[in-house]
Amino acid sequence: MKAFAAALAGCVLFLAVAVVLGQGQNPDKSRTGEAPKYDPAIYAELQRAPKKARKRANPLENDPDAVTAGAILFEQHCAECHGKSAEGTRKAPSLRAREVQNATPGTLFWLLTNGVVRKKMPVWSKLPEPQRWQLVRYIKSLAVSVPAAESPAPKP
C-alpha cells in the first residue's frame, strides 16, 4: 500500500510540475485576452518601403471578389499572428491601426513580399502576386470598421 501511495504522490507531483511549466510555455498569448497596447513604433517598417513600391497601384482594386479571396488567404496565413479580425495579438500588430490603413496598397504589397524577418513577419514572396494583392485588398477593406480609439489621433 505504501508503494502505491508513493507512486500516486509521484504522479500528482509530476502532473503539478507539468501544469506549472506548461503555463509558461506560450508567452505570446495574452492571459487576460487583452489586445496589445498601441505602439506607433511597431509600424515604422511601413516607412521603409521604397518610393517606387509605395506608388504601385493594386491591380485588383476594383475586383469585387478580391476582398473575399483576401479574407480567406488572411485566415490561412495571417490570422494566427494578427488575430482573426486583424486586431493584433502579442505576436503581431493590429492591421486595423491608422498607420496600416493609411499606407498605400503598394507599401502593404512591398511589406508582404519582403516581410520583416527580425520582427518574425514572414516573407510572402512565394505566394503568387495576385494572392498578395488580394491580401492587400482585404487589409485595406478593414478601414471601414477601424474603431476610433484604436490608434490615437496625432498631436498637433
Long-range contacts (C-beta under 8 A, 24 or more apart in sequence): 27-90, 28-89, 28-90, 28-91, 29-89, 29-90, 30-89, 30-90, 35-87, 35-88, 35-89, 35-94, 36-88, 36-89, 36-90, 36-93, 36-94, 38-94, 38-97, 38-150, 38-151, 38-152, 39-93, 40-99, 40-151, 42-93, 43-93, 43-97, 43-99, 43-100, 45-111, 45-116, 45-119, 45-121, 46-99, 46-100, 46-103, 46-107, 46-108, 46-111, 49-103, 49-104, 49-106, 49-107, 49-110, 49-111, 50-110, 53-106, 53-107, 53-109, 53-110, 54-104, 54-106, 54-107, 54-110, 55-104, 55-106, 56-104, 56-105, 56-106, 56-109, 56-110, 57-105, 57-106, 58-105, 58-106, 58-109, 58-133, 58-136, 58-137, 58-140, 59-133, 60-130, 60-133, 60-134, 60-137, 61-105, 61-137, 63-137, 66-133, 66-134, 66-137, 66-138, 67-134, 67-137, 67-138, 67-141, 69-131, 69-134, 69-138, 70-134, 70-135, 70-136, 70-137, 70-138, 70-139, 70-141, 71-138, 73-127, 73-131, 73-134, 73-135, 73-138, 74-135, 74-138, 74-139, 77-124, 77-127, 77-135, 78-135, 81-120, 86-139, 86-142, 91-120, 92-120, 92-121, 94-150, 95-139, 95-142, 96-142, 96-143, 96-145, 96-146, 96-147, 96-150, 97-146, 97-150, 97-151, 98-146, 98-150, 98-151, 99-151, 100-139, 101-140, 101-142, 101-143, 101-146, 105-133, 105-136, 105-137, 105-140, 108-135, 108-136, 108-139, 108-140, 109-133, 109-136, 112-136
